[in-house]
Amino acid sequence: MKRPELCHALPPALLLAILLGAAPALANDSASTAAEPRAETHGPMERPARSTPAPGDATRRLLEQQRAGHYASPNDQWLSGDVQREVYRRYVNSFSRPIPERFIDDGFSN
């Protein structure tokens, strides 16, 4: 049996009561923030100083995560010998073609 979505399962009167019950709370919240005075700022805003990472830090961090297996799948992944050979052959053959300056595909056919 298919489970109906929550909003379709609630009777319209109950849904209306829930929405109307939340309206005063939302109105009080917006009224309190509107009544608060806002500080005027003139001139450029000061931004907190950010430390600039050294070149290569992100790469080192990603390689460390890969070595440690943080994002590794718990499932064993394997390919048969025939498939591994085909994948490697395709990889090696990919170097026989030059890399194009840009790729523009205007067609929808093969």
QUIWO-V592121 format. One record per helix or strand. SS is the DSSP state (a for helix, b for strand). FROM is the first residue (numbers start at 1). TO is the last residue. Records with the same first field share a line. If there is no record, write none. Layout:
SS = FROM-TO + FROM-TO
This chain:
a = 6-9 + 12-35 + 57-68 + 81-96
